[in-house]
Amino acid sequence: MQLFTPRVSSTSEERLRLSINEQDLAKVKRGQPWKADVTDQLTGNRYRVRGAACDAPGCRCDAIVIKQLRSSAPVAPDADAAGGAQSKWEK
């Protein structure tokens, strides 16, 4: 697993700390435009991220979260028994 620290939005300096696998890391294309869906291996939370400029002129080595996606973690059995909880994540 690799540490991946995208900013939470284009206007924020706050960063997430995600542990991503090698397949997701291969989708991150530093220095060129890119967009990818990645999964935090510790929580199962999924994010759509894109490349972004850092503070250096012309450099695109940063990343920004576009949106959080539906989690890939399994649904708890008691949530289904209670009629299913509505998800706050987008499809």
Biopython code that builds the backbone (N, CA, C, O; Angstrom):
import numpy as np
from Bio.PDB.StructureBuilder import StructureBuilder

atoms = [
    (1, "MET", "N", (0.839, -1.187, 0.000)),
    (1, "MET", "CA", (0.000, 0.000, 0.000)),
    (1, "MET", "C", (0.880, 1.245, 0.000)),
    (1, "MET", "O", (1.974, 1.264, 0.563)),
    (2, "GLN", "N", (0.367, 2.268, -0.645)),
    (2, "GLN", "CA", (1.081, 3.536, -0.762)),
    (2, "GLN", "C", (0.254, 4.650, -0.133)),
    (2, "GLN", "O", (-0.973, 4.649, -0.239)),
    (3, "LEU", "N", (0.917, 5.600, 0.522)),
    (3, "LEU", "CA", (0.237, 6.768, 1.069)),
    (3, "LEU", "C", (-0.072, 7.736, -0.060)),
    (3, "LEU", "O", (0.801, 8.049, -0.870)),
    (4, "PHE", "N", (-1.310, 8.212, -0.118)),
    (4, "PHE", "CA", (-1.771, 9.156, -1.150)),
    (4, "PHE", "C", (-2.505, 10.266, -0.409)),
    (4, "PHE", "O", (-3.418, 9.983, 0.367)),
    (5, "THR", "N", (-2.126, 11.528, -0.630)),
    (5, "THR", "CA", (-2.657, 12.633, 0.167)),
    (5, "THR", "C", (-3.265, 13.746, -0.703)),
    (5, "THR", "O", (-2.697, 14.835, -0.787)),
    (6, "PRO", "N", (-4.402, 13.488, -1.344)),
    (6, "PRO", "CA", (-5.033, 14.539, -2.146)),
    (6, "PRO", "C", (-5.669, 15.609, -1.251)),
    (6, "PRO", "O", (-6.061, 15.330, -0.118)),
    (7, "ARG", "N", (-5.766, 16.838, -1.774)),
    (7, "ARG", "CA", (-6.487, 17.900, -1.062)),
    (7, "ARG", "C", (-7.975, 17.588, -1.113)),
    (7, "ARG", "O", (-8.436, 16.974, -2.075)),
    (8, "VAL", "N", (-8.741, 17.996, -0.099)),
    (8, "VAL", "CA", (-10.163, 17.675, -0.038)),
    (8, "VAL", "C", (-10.986, 18.477, -1.039)),
    (8, "VAL", "O", (-12.103, 18.080, -1.372)),
    (9, "SER", "N", (-10.455, 19.603, -1.528)),
    (9, "SER", "CA", (-11.129, 20.387, -2.572)),
    (9, "SER", "C", (-10.114, 21.327, -3.205)),
    (9, "SER", "O", (-8.990, 21.465, -2.722)),
    (10, "SER", "N", (-10.522, 21.964, -4.283)),
    (10, "SER", "CA", (-9.602, 22.877, -4.975)),
    (10, "SER", "C", (-9.345, 24.150, -4.181)),
    (10, "SER", "O", (-8.377, 24.857, -4.460)),
    (11, "THR", "N", (-10.184, 24.457, -3.204)),
    (11, "THR", "CA", (-10.012, 25.675, -2.413)),
    (11, "THR", "C", (-9.477, 25.401, -1.012)),
    (11, "THR", "O", (-9.392, 26.318, -0.196)),
    (12, "SER", "N", (-9.117, 24.159, -0.724)),
    (12, "SER", "CA", (-8.687, 23.783, 0.621)),
    (12, "SER", "C", (-7.235, 23.331, 0.618)),
    (12, "SER", "O", (-6.742, 22.774, -0.363)),
    (13, "GLU", "N", (-6.572, 23.578, 1.719)),
    (13, "GLU", "CA", (-5.227, 23.038, 1.920)),
    (13, "GLU", "C", (-5.281, 21.759, 2.758)),
    (13, "GLU", "O", (-4.264, 21.087, 2.924)),
    (14, "GLU", "N", (-6.466, 21.417, 3.289)),
    (14, "GLU", "CA", (-6.638, 20.186, 4.065)),
    (14, "GLU", "C", (-6.467, 18.980, 3.153)),
    (14, "GLU", "O", (-6.893, 18.999, 1.999)),
    (15, "ARG", "N", (-5.844, 17.941, 3.675)),
    (15, "ARG", "CA", (-5.570, 16.751, 2.879)),
    (15, "ARG", "C", (-6.105, 15.494, 3.553)),
    (15, "ARG", "O", (-6.138, 15.383, 4.779)),
    (16, "LEU", "N", (-6.523, 14.550, 2.712)),
    (16, "LEU", "CA", (-6.872, 13.220, 3.195)),
    (16, "LEU", "C", (-5.597, 12.391, 3.257)),
    (16, "LEU", "O", (-4.638, 12.677, 2.541)),
    (17, "ARG", "N", (-5.577, 11.377, 4.096)),
    (17, "ARG", "CA", (-4.464, 10.418, 4.157)),
    (17, "ARG", "C", (-5.033, 9.063, 3.771)),
    (17, "ARG", "O", (-5.629, 8.372, 4.598)),
    (18, "LEU", "N", (-4.849, 8.687, 2.512)),
    (18, "LEU", "CA", (-5.396, 7.448, 1.982)),
    (18, "LEU", "C", (-4.279, 6.430, 1.774)),
    (18, "LEU", "O", (-3.172, 6.783, 1.368)),
    (19, "SER", "N", (-4.579, 5.180, 2.054)),
    (19, "SER", "CA", (-3.664, 4.079, 1.732)),
    (19, "SER", "C", (-4.252, 3.390, 0.510)),
    (19, "SER", "O", (-5.298, 2.747, 0.593)),
    (20, "ILE", "N", (-3.569, 3.530, -0.631)),
    (20, "ILE", "CA", (-4.093, 2.966, -1.879)),
    (20, "ILE", "C", (-3.192, 1.829, -2.356)),
    (20, "ILE", "O", (-2.010, 1.769, -2.019)),
    (21, "ASN", "N", (-3.782, 0.923, -3.151)),
    (21, "ASN", "CA", (-3.012, -0.213, -3.666)),
    (21, "ASN", "C", (-2.237, 0.185, -4.926)),
    (21, "ASN", "O", (-2.380, 1.295, -5.439)),
    (22, "GLU", "N", (-1.430, -0.733, -5.399)),
    (22, "GLU", "CA", (-0.573, -0.468, -6.571)),
    (22, "GLU", "C", (-1.396, -0.180, -7.837)),
    (22, "GLU", "O", (-0.995, 0.642, -8.661)),
    (23, "GLN", "N", (-2.546, -0.854, -7.991)),
    (23, "GLN", "CA", (-3.386, -0.629, -9.174)),
    (23, "GLN", "C", (-3.921, 0.809, -9.193)),
    (23, "GLN", "O", (-3.934, 1.451, -10.243)),
    (24, "ASP", "N", (-4.360, 1.313, -8.038)),
    (24, "ASP", "CA", (-4.835, 2.692, -7.972)),
    (24, "ASP", "C", (-3.689, 3.676, -8.145)),
    (24, "ASP", "O", (-3.848, 4.708, -8.798)),
    (25, "LEU", "N", (-2.533, 3.364, -7.563)),
    (25, "LEU", "CA", (-1.376, 4.248, -7.706)),
    (25, "LEU", "C", (-0.975, 4.407, -9.175)),
    (25, "LEU", "O", (-0.533, 5.480, -9.584)),
    (26, "ALA", "N", (-1.127, 3.349, -9.962)),
    (26, "ALA", "CA", (-0.782, 3.402, -11.389)),
    (26, "ALA", "C", (-1.686, 4.371, -12.156)),
    (26, "ALA", "O", (-1.308, 4.840, -13.230)),
    (27, "LYS", "N", (-2.870, 4.679, -11.625)),
    (27, "LYS", "CA", (-3.795, 5.613, -12.280)),
    (27, "LYS", "C", (-3.394, 7.069, -12.066)),
    (27, "LYS", "O", (-3.841, 7.948, -12.803)),
    (28, "VAL", "N", (-2.552, 7.330, -11.062)),
    (28, "VAL", "CA", (-2.123, 8.687, -10.716)),
    (28, "VAL", "C", (-0.982, 9.080, -11.649)),
    (28, "VAL", "O", (0.119, 8.537, -11.557)),
    (29, "LYS", "N", (-1.248, 10.020, -12.539)),
    (29, "LYS", "CA", (-0.277, 10.411, -13.567)),
    (29, "LYS", "C", (0.272, 11.804, -13.258)),
    (29, "LYS", "O", (-0.253, 12.802, -13.750)),
    (30, "ARG", "N", (1.296, 11.871, -12.469)),
    (30, "ARG", "CA", (1.858, 13.169, -12.107)),
    (30, "ARG", "C", (2.408, 13.895, -13.332)),
    (30, "ARG", "O", (3.013, 13.286, -14.214)),
    (31, "GLY", "N", (2.186, 15.202, -13.367)),
    (31, "GLY", "CA", (2.736, 16.026, -14.428)),
    (31, "GLY", "C", (1.888, 16.108, -15.675)),
    (31, "GLY", "O", (2.268, 16.790, -16.627)),
    (32, "GLN", "N", (0.745, 15.432, -15.702)),
    (32, "GLN", "CA", (-0.148, 15.499, -16.864)),
    (32, "GLN", "C", (-1.592, 15.430, -16.368)),
    (32, "GLN", "O", (-1.836, 14.963, -15.255)),
    (33, "PRO", "N", (-2.542, 15.881, -17.167)),
    (33, "PRO", "CA", (-3.945, 15.797, -16.743)),
    (33, "PRO", "C", (-4.376, 14.341, -16.561)),
    (33, "PRO", "O", (-4.041, 13.487, -17.382)),
    (34, "TRP", "N", (-5.116, 14.059, -15.491)),
    (34, "TRP", "CA", (-5.631, 12.719, -15.224)),
    (34, "TRP", "C", (-6.820, 12.807, -14.283)),
    (34, "TRP", "O", (-7.004, 13.806, -13.588)),
    (35, "LYS", "N", (-7.624, 11.751, -14.267)),
    (35, "LYS", "CA", (-8.748, 11.606, -13.347)),
    (35, "LYS", "C", (-8.903, 10.118, -13.079)),
    (35, "LYS", "O", (-8.776, 9.309, -13.998)),
    (36, "ALA", "N", (-9.179, 9.739, -11.813)),
    (36, "ALA", "CA", (-9.276, 8.317, -11.473)),
    (36, "ALA", "C", (-10.128, 8.111, -10.227)),
    (36, "ALA", "O", (-10.309, 9.023, -9.420)),
    (37, "ASP", "N", (-10.645, 6.899, -10.089)),
    (37, "ASP", "CA", (-11.327, 6.472, -8.868)),
    (37, "ASP", "C", (-10.339, 5.632, -8.078)),
    (37, "ASP", "O", (-9.749, 4.691, -8.609)),
    (38, "VAL", "N", (-10.159, 5.978, -6.795)),
    (38, "VAL", "CA", (-9.242, 5.241, -5.939)),
    (38, "VAL", "C", (-9.970, 4.808, -4.666)),
    (38, "VAL", "O", (-10.961, 5.423, -4.271)),
    (39, "THR", "N", (-9.476, 3.751, -4.030)),
    (39, "THR", "CA", (-10.078, 3.212, -2.816)),
    (39, "THR", "C", (-9.067, 3.240, -1.683)),
    (39, "THR", "O", (-7.941, 2.766, -1.833)),
    (40, "ASP", "N", (-9.471, 3.796, -0.550)),
    (40, "ASP", "CA", (-8.645, 3.738, 0.656)),
    (40, "ASP", "C", (-8.726, 2.317, 1.187)),
    (40, "ASP", "O", (-9.801, 1.862, 1.578)),
    (41, "GLN", "N", (-7.615, 1.619, 1.206)),
    (41, "GLN", "CA", (-7.591, 0.212, 1.588)),
    (41, "GLN", "C", (-7.892, -0.003, 3.070)),
    (41, "GLN", "O", (-8.291, -1.101, 3.460)),
    (42, "LEU", "N", (-7.711, 1.013, 3.893)),
    (42, "LEU", "CA", (-7.963, 0.861, 5.330)),
    (42, "LEU", "C", (-9.434, 1.030, 5.692)),
    (42, "LEU", "O", (-9.905, 0.417, 6.650)),
    (43, "THR", "N", (-10.170, 1.853, 4.940)),
    (43, "THR", "CA", (-11.570, 2.135, 5.281)),
    (43, "THR", "C", (-12.564, 1.610, 4.263)),
    (43, "THR", "O", (-13.738, 1.435, 4.588)),
    (44, "GLY", "N", (-12.118, 1.352, 3.027)),
    (44, "GLY", "CA", (-13.023, 0.963, 1.955)),
    (44, "GLY", "C", (-13.683, 2.157, 1.286)),
    (44, "GLY", "O", (-14.444, 1.981, 0.335)),
    (45, "ASN", "N", (-13.408, 3.380, 1.763)),
    (45, "ASN", "CA", (-13.986, 4.574, 1.144)),
    (45, "ASN", "C", (-13.364, 4.808, -0.224)),
    (45, "ASN", "O", (-12.158, 4.652, -0.413)),
    (46, "ARG", "N", (-14.221, 5.188, -1.183)),
    (46, "ARG", "CA", (-13.777, 5.423, -2.559)),
    (46, "ARG", "C", (-13.893, 6.905, -2.888)),
    (46, "ARG", "O", (-14.796, 7.593, -2.411)),
    (47, "TYR", "N", (-12.969, 7.382, -3.705)),
    (47, "TYR", "CA", (-12.922, 8.789, -4.077)),
    (47, "TYR", "C", (-12.626, 8.935, -5.561)),
    (47, "TYR", "O", (-11.850, 8.164, -6.125)),
    (48, "ARG", "N", (-13.241, 9.919, -6.186)),
    (48, "ARG", "CA", (-12.858, 10.326, -7.537)),
    (48, "ARG", "C", (-11.903, 11.500, -7.352)),
    (48, "ARG", "O", (-12.246, 12.497, -6.718)),
    (49, "VAL", "N", (-10.714, 11.372, -7.907)),
    (49, "VAL", "CA", (-9.674, 12.381, -7.750)),
    (49, "VAL", "C", (-9.149, 12.799, -9.120)),
    (49, "VAL", "O", (-9.323, 12.090, -10.111)),
    (50, "ARG", "N", (-8.509, 13.953, -9.155)),
    (50, "ARG", "CA", (-7.909, 14.426, -10.405)),
    (50, "ARG", "C", (-6.594, 15.117, -10.091)),
    (50, "ARG", "O", (-6.336, 15.525, -8.958)),
    (51, "GLY", "N", (-5.777, 15.237, -11.117)),
    (51, "GLY", "CA", (-4.519, 15.946, -10.971)),
    (51, "GLY", "C", (-4.756, 17.433, -10.828)),
    (51, "GLY", "O", (-5.773, 17.956, -11.282)),
    (52, "ALA", "N", (-3.810, 18.116, -10.193)),
    (52, "ALA", "CA", (-3.935, 19.551, -9.969)),
    (52, "ALA", "C", (-2.555, 20.186, -9.891)),
    (52, "ALA", "O", (-1.547, 19.517, -9.666)),
    (53, "ALA", "N", (-2.545, 21.488, -10.082)),
    (53, "ALA", "CA", (-1.299, 22.244, -9.988)),
    (53, "ALA", "C", (-0.903, 22.427, -8.529)),
    (53, "ALA", "O", (-1.760, 22.587, -7.660)),
    (54, "CYS", "N", (0.381, 22.402, -8.270)),
    (54, "CYS", "CA", (0.881, 22.735, -6.934)),
    (54, "CYS", "C", (1.235, 24.225, -6.944)),
    (54, "CYS", "O", (0.726, 24.971, -7.781)),
    (55, "ASP", "N", (2.086, 24.661, -6.041)),
    (55, "ASP", "CA", (2.450, 26.081, -5.978)),
    (55, "ASP", "C", (3.505, 26.479, -7.011)),
    (55, "ASP", "O", (3.682, 27.665, -7.287)),
    (56, "ALA", "N", (4.199, 25.507, -7.576)),
    (56, "ALA", "CA", (5.243, 25.824, -8.557)),
    (56, "ALA", "C", (4.609, 26.111, -9.922)),
    (56, "ALA", "O", (3.721, 25.376, -10.355)),
    (57, "PRO", "N", (5.049, 27.156, -10.592)),
    (57, "PRO", "CA", (4.474, 27.493, -11.907)),
    (57, "PRO", "C", (4.605, 26.350, -12.911)),
    (57, "PRO", "O", (5.695, 25.819, -13.122)),
    (58, "GLY", "N", (3.479, 25.978, -13.530)),
    (58, "GLY", "CA", (3.474, 24.949, -14.560)),
    (58, "GLY", "C", (3.561, 23.514, -14.056)),
    (58, "GLY", "O", (3.536, 22.581, -14.859)),
    (59, "CYS", "N", (3.660, 23.319, -12.760)),
    (59, "CYS", "CA", (3.775, 21.961, -12.208)),
    (59, "CYS", "C", (2.388, 21.405, -11.903)),
    (59, "CYS", "O", (1.527, 22.133, -11.409)),
    (60, "ARG", "N", (2.162, 20.121, -12.192)),
    (60, "ARG", "CA", (0.876, 19.454, -11.931)),
    (60, "ARG", "C", (1.101, 18.188, -11.103)),
    (60, "ARG", "O", (0.667, 17.099, -11.478)),
    (61, "CYS", "N", (1.788, 18.353, -9.968)),
    (61, "CYS", "CA", (2.121, 17.177, -9.161)),
    (61, "CYS", "C", (1.148, 16.945, -8.011)),
    (61, "CYS", "O", (1.347, 16.019, -7.225)),
    (62, "ASP", "N", (0.110, 17.753, -7.891)),
    (62, "ASP", "CA", (-0.826, 17.630, -6.781)),
    (62, "ASP", "C", (-2.067, 16.856, -7.209)),
    (62, "ASP", "O", (-2.210, 16.508, -8.381)),
    (63, "ALA", "N", (-2.968, 16.585, -6.259)),
    (63, "ALA", "CA", (-4.229, 15.892, -6.543)),
    (63, "ALA", "C", (-5.336, 16.490, -5.682)),
    (63, "ALA", "O", (-5.096, 16.963, -4.571)),
    (64, "ILE", "N", (-6.562, 16.459, -6.222)),
    (64, "ILE", "CA", (-7.736, 17.016, -5.552)),
    (64, "ILE", "C", (-8.858, 15.982, -5.607)),
    (64, "ILE", "O", (-9.040, 15.305, -6.619)),
    (65, "VAL", "N", (-9.610, 15.866, -4.506)),
    (65, "VAL", "CA", (-10.795, 15.006, -4.480)),
    (65, "VAL", "C", (-11.919, 15.741, -5.209)),
    (65, "VAL", "O", (-12.241, 16.878, -4.867)),
    (66, "ILE", "N", (-12.515, 15.092, -6.214)),
    (66, "ILE", "CA", (-13.669, 15.654, -6.921)),
    (66, "ILE", "C", (-14.934, 15.326, -6.146)),
    (66, "ILE", "O", (-15.777, 16.195, -5.925)),
    (67, "LYS", "N", (-15.067, 14.062, -5.730)),
    (67, "LYS", "CA", (-16.205, 13.653, -4.904)),
    (67, "LYS", "C", (-15.919, 12.324, -4.252)),
    (67, "LYS", "O", (-15.089, 11.546, -4.724)),
    (68, "GLN", "N", (-16.624, 12.070, -3.152)),
    (68, "GLN", "CA", (-16.546, 10.771, -2.505)),
    (68, "GLN", "C", (-17.614, 9.889, -3.120)),
    (68, "GLN", "O", (-18.753, 10.316, -3.309)),
    (69, "LEU", "N", (-17.244, 8.665, -3.429)),
    (69, "LEU", "CA", (-18.140, 7.711, -4.067)),
    (69, "LEU", "C", (-18.713, 6.759, -3.036)),
    (69, "LEU", "O", (-18.316, 6.772, -1.871)),
    (70, "ARG", "N", (-19.639, 5.944, -3.470)),
    (70, "ARG", "CA", (-20.205, 4.921, -2.584)),
    (70, "ARG", "C", (-19.073, 4.021, -2.092)),
    (70, "ARG", "O", (-18.207, 3.617, -2.868)),
    (71, "SER", "N", (-19.088, 3.719, -0.817)),
    (71, "SER", "CA", (-18.058, 2.889, -0.203)),
    (71, "SER", "C", (-18.090, 1.482, -0.766)),
    (71, "SER", "O", (-19.154, 0.964, -1.104)),
    (72, "SER", "N", (-16.928, 0.868, -0.867)),
    (72, "SER", "CA", (-16.862, -0.517, -1.320)),
    (72, "SER", "C", (-16.901, -1.474, -0.134)),
    (72, "SER", "O", (-16.843, -2.690, -0.316)),
    (73, "ALA", "N", (-17.001, -0.931, 1.082)),
    (73, "ALA", "CA", (-17.070, -1.777, 2.277)),
    (73, "ALA", "C", (-18.417, -2.487, 2.320)),
    (73, "ALA", "O", (-19.422, -1.916, 1.894)),
    (74, "PRO", "N", (-18.463, -3.715, 2.822)),
    (74, "PRO", "CA", (-19.736, -4.439, 2.883)),
    (74, "PRO", "C", (-20.720, -3.753, 3.829)),
    (74, "PRO", "O", (-20.321, -3.127, 4.811)),
    (75, "VAL", "N", (-22.014, -3.880, 3.516)),
    (75, "VAL", "CA", (-23.064, -3.306, 4.354)),
    (75, "VAL", "C", (-23.252, -4.203, 5.571)),
    (75, "VAL", "O", (-23.272, -5.427, 5.445)),
    (76, "ALA", "N", (-23.391, -3.596, 6.754)),
    (76, "ALA", "CA", (-23.604, -4.368, 7.982)),
    (76, "ALA", "C", (-24.922, -5.117, 7.889)),
    (76, "ALA", "O", (-25.911, -4.541, 7.436)),
    (77, "PRO", "N", (-24.977, -6.397, 8.306)),
    (77, "PRO", "CA", (-26.203, -7.190, 8.192)),
    (77, "PRO", "C", (-27.392, -6.564, 8.907)),
    (77, "PRO", "O", (-28.515, -6.654, 8.411)),
    (78, "ASP", "N", (-27.177, -5.928, 10.068)),
    (78, "ASP", "CA", (-28.297, -5.345, 10.798)),
    (78, "ASP", "C", (-28.854, -4.114, 10.089)),
    (78, "ASP", "O", (-30.013, -3.769, 10.319)),
    (79, "ALA", "N", (-28.090, -3.441, 9.245)),
    (79, "ALA", "CA", (-28.601, -2.296, 8.483)),
    (79, "ALA", "C", (-29.622, -2.774, 7.458)),
    (79, "ALA", "O", (-30.630, -2.103, 7.235)),
    (80, "ASP", "N", (-29.373, -3.939, 6.824)),
    (80, "ASP", "CA", (-30.329, -4.500, 5.872)),
    (80, "ASP", "C", (-31.598, -4.960, 6.578)),
    (80, "ASP", "O", (-32.698, -4.800, 6.050)),
    (81, "ALA", "N", (-31.449, -5.527, 7.758)),
    (81, "ALA", "CA", (-32.606, -6.024, 8.503)),
    (81, "ALA", "C", (-33.515, -4.885, 8.939)),
    (81, "ALA", "O", (-34.720, -5.076, 9.105)),
    (82, "ALA", "N", (-32.943, -3.703, 9.125)),
    (82, "ALA", "CA", (-33.722, -2.552, 9.572)),
    (82, "ALA", "C", (-34.310, -1.794, 8.388)),
    (82, "ALA", "O", (-34.762, -0.661, 8.552)),
    (83, "GLY", "N", (-34.315, -2.381, 7.226)),
    (83, "GLY", "CA", (-34.866, -1.711, 6.055)),
    (83, "GLY", "C", (-33.809, -1.015, 5.228)),
    (83, "GLY", "O", (-34.126, -0.366, 4.232)),
    (84, "GLY", "N", (-32.564, -1.141, 5.627)),
    (84, "GLY", "CA", (-31.460, -0.559, 4.865)),
    (84, "GLY", "C", (-31.289, 0.915, 5.162)),
    (84, "GLY", "O", (-32.243, 1.689, 5.084)),
    (85, "ALA", "N", (-30.094, 1.295, 5.498)),
    (85, "ALA", "CA", (-29.791, 2.703, 5.741)),
    (85, "ALA", "C", (-29.512, 3.382, 4.415)),
    (85, "ALA", "O", (-28.904, 2.788, 3.525)),
    (86, "GLN", "N", (-29.945, 4.601, 4.280)),
    (86, "GLN", "CA", (-29.662, 5.335, 3.052)),
    (86, "GLN", "C", (-28.218, 5.789, 3.081)),
    (86, "GLN", "O", (-27.715, 6.219, 4.119)),
    (87, "SER", "N", (-27.563, 5.695, 1.965)),
    (87, "SER", "CA", (-26.181, 6.090, 1.856)),
    (87, "SER", "C", (-26.085, 7.587, 1.635)),
    (87, "SER", "O", (-26.919, 8.185, 0.955)),
    (88, "LYS", "N", (-25.041, 8.192, 2.227)),
    (88, "LYS", "CA", (-24.805, 9.620, 1.991)),
    (88, "LYS", "C", (-23.834, 9.834, 0.832)),
    (88, "LYS", "O", (-23.536, 10.974, 0.475)),
    (89, "TRP", "N", (-23.335, 8.734, 0.236)),
    (89, "TRP", "CA", (-22.365, 8.839, -0.853)),
    (89, "TRP", "C", (-23.076, 8.812, -2.196)),
    (89, "TRP", "O", (-24.142, 8.214, -2.349)),
    (90, "GLU", "N", (-22.467, 9.463, -3.146)),
    (90, "GLU", "CA", (-23.009, 9.478, -4.506)),
    (90, "GLU", "C", (-22.618, 8.206, -5.227)),
    (90, "GLU", "O", (-21.649, 7.542, -4.857)),
    (91, "LYS", "N", (-23.388, 7.866, -6.273)),
    (91, "LYS", "CA", (-23.052, 6.699, -7.087)),
    (91, "LYS", "C", (-21.865, 6.996, -7.955)),
    (91, "LYS", "O", (-21.427, 6.134, -8.717)),
]
sb = StructureBuilder()
sb.init_structure("model")
sb.init_model(0)
sb.init_chain("A")
sb.init_seg("    ")
for serial, (resi, resn, name, xyz) in enumerate(atoms, 1):
    if name == "N":
        sb.init_residue(resn, " ", resi, " ")
    sb.init_atom(name, np.array(xyz, "f"), 0.0, 1.0, " ", f" {name:<3s}", serial, name[0])
structure = sb.get_structure()
